[in-house]
Structures are given as C-alpha cells and as structure tokens.
Amino acid sequence: MILSEQNVITDCTAIKDFYELICQLKPEDYSGLPEFAATPLWYIEAWDKYKANPNDFAMEDYSIIITLKDGTVLHEISYQPFLANGYV
C-alpha cells in the first residue's frame, strides 16, 4: 500500500457536510446471527464478486483518521468503496 493523498479539512462547510454524512450511518444488526458468524454475508458475497472479476473494480482502500478539537482521535476508519455499497 502507498499513501496517495493526505488532507486536513478545515473548511467549516466541508466539516459540517462530513459530520452530517457520518451521522446518517446506521450500525448493522447482528443479533439474529449465531455467535460465531462475525462476518456478515453481504461482505463475504462482495469479496467473492470482487475475486471473481477483479478487473471490474477499482480496488481502493481509504483510511480515515478524525482528530477533534478537544484532542479526541478516531483512528483507522477503513472505507472500501469497491465492496458492495462500500464498507466502513
């Protein structure tokens, strides 16, 4: 892997837009799955689809680190848009 781009966002509108976007994310419900089923089926299927035709996808991984003004750091949020509708 290589670091292709690194940005610091200071624009208030961009920060607000990003915050509103991440606030819309909903956690997946795994309560109906057996305890050993740690990987959701859609994720397994997305990887299988990628492996079957890797040239059909642009494999990109984004690592997002968010540092808040109070010093709180949210590390290693991984985003993989080539898997299904994206995976965070």
N, C-alpha and C positions, 0 to 999 in steps of 0.2 A: 504494500500500500504506500501511497505517497500523499503528502499534503498538497492539494492542488490549489486551495484557496482558503484564506482565513480572513474573517471580517469582524469588526466590532461595530455593533449597531448603536448609534447614539441619537438618531432621529426619533423624536417623540412619536410621530405618526407611525413609523415602522414598528417601534416597540409596542405601541398600542395594538396595531394590527396583528402582530405575532402573538401577543398575550391573549387577544380575543380568539385567535385560532386555536391555541393550545387549551383554552378553557372549554372549547367545544368537544374535546376528546373525551370519550367515554371508556371506562375500563371494560374489558371483556368479562363475561360471567362464566367461570369455570366450575361453578358449584354443582352442576349436574354431571360432571365428568368424574371418573374414578381417580383416586388419589395419585396413581402412577402416570396419569395422562397429562403430563406437564406441557406438552407441545400441542397447540390447537390444530385441528385437522386442516383448516384453511391454510395454515403456514406450511404444513407438510406438502399439501397439494400445490401451493405456489412454488416451492422449491422443486418439486417433481416437474412442473411445467417448465421452469427455467432450465433444469438439467436436460430435458428432452430437446429443447431448441434454444440453446444459449445465445445464438446469433440474433434471435428475435428480440432480445432485451438489451438495454444499456445498463450493465451492472454497475451501479453507483452506490456507495455507502456514505452517508453523511453522519459525522459525529458532532453532536451539538453540545456545547458547554454554555450554560447560562450562569452569569455572575450578577447577583442582585446588588443594589446599592448598599444594603446592610452587610455585605460580605458573604452571604449565603451563596454557595456554588452548587449547581446541579450538574453533575458530571456524566459524561458518556451516554447521552441520549442518542441512540442509534436510529437512523431513519434509512430504510431500504425501499425506495420507490419502485424498484423492479419486481417486488414481490406483492402480488395481488393488488390491493389498493394502497399499498405502502404499509410498512411495518415500523412501529415506533417502540 
